[in-house]
Amino acid sequence: MQLTNNEQELLSSYQNWLKKYNLSSYCNAYFIFKTSMLVFQVWNLQKIISETIWLKNDNEKWQFYIKNLGEKFSKYFSLEEILKIEKDFVLKTFKEKQNL
């Protein structure tokens, strides 16, 4: 399964947002086509703070799994909602450091 054009644009805008605020050295977001997984990673120095994996199912919905909590949730989101959740987490984590 692949990202739709709209989803690709949204992910690209999120990646550009990370670059704009110099957060690329602390955050990463990428899509793995083979497994239909969207991965968001946030780290501080060399320690991972969060790794969130979003799985795209046949209904074009996204289900998430937070790796560091070891729990799986059965709630579905649009990519717009996912990016807002991830952006809010990054802002909360790096607000003081980056003066955003």
N, C-alpha and C positions, 0 to 999 in steps of 0.2 A: 504494500500500500504506500502511496506517495502523498506528499502534501499537495493540497490544491494550490492554485496560483495565489489566491488570497492568503492562504496560510503561509506560503513561502514569503510573501511580502511582509506579513506580520512578524514572522520570525526574523527576517532581515532587518526590519525597523527596530526590533528589540536588540539585536546584535549591534546595530549602529548606535543605539542609545547607550549601551555599555561602553562602546569606544568613546563616544562624545564626552562621557563623564569619567573617563580614565578608569573604568572598572573592569576592563578586559583582563587585567592581571589578577583579578579576584573572582571573576565569574566567567562561566562558559555556558553556551547553549547551542545544541546541535541536534539534528535529526538523523537517525539511523534507518535508512530506507529498508534494509533487509529484514529488520524486526519491527518496523513501524513504531519506533521508540523516539520520543522527544526527551532529551536529557538536559537538565539544568544543574550546574554545579556551582557552589559558592565555597570559597575557602579563604582562610586568613593565614598568611605566611605559607606554611606547607601543610596545614591541617585542614581537612575538608570539614566545613560547617554543615553543609547540606548537599545532598544529591537527590534530586527529585526526578523520577522517571514517569513519563506520561505515555501510556500505551493507546494507540489508535485502534479502535475495533471496527468491525464491518459496517457498523451504522454511522461511521464517520464521527463518532464521539470519542472523547478522550477520558481515560481512566488513569488515576495517578497512584503512584507507589512512592513513599518517602523512604529511601533506603536507610538513612541513619536512624529512623525510628523503628524500622523492622515491621511496619504495619501496612496492610493493604486496605484501602478504602474503596467502597463501591459507589462512588459518586462520579457523575459525568460532567464535563465542562466543554465549552467552546474554546478555541485557541485564544480568542480575545480575553476570556476570563483567566486562562492559564497565564498569559503574559502579564496581566494585571497582578495576579497573585505573586508571580516571580519578581516583578518590578517592585512591588510593595516590600517583599522580603529583603531585596537588595538595598532598597532605600533605608529600611529600618537598620540593617546590619552596618551600612557604611555611611550613614548620614553625617555623623560627626567627622569622620575621616575626610570625606569629599566635600563637605559643606554644600550639600545639594539643596 
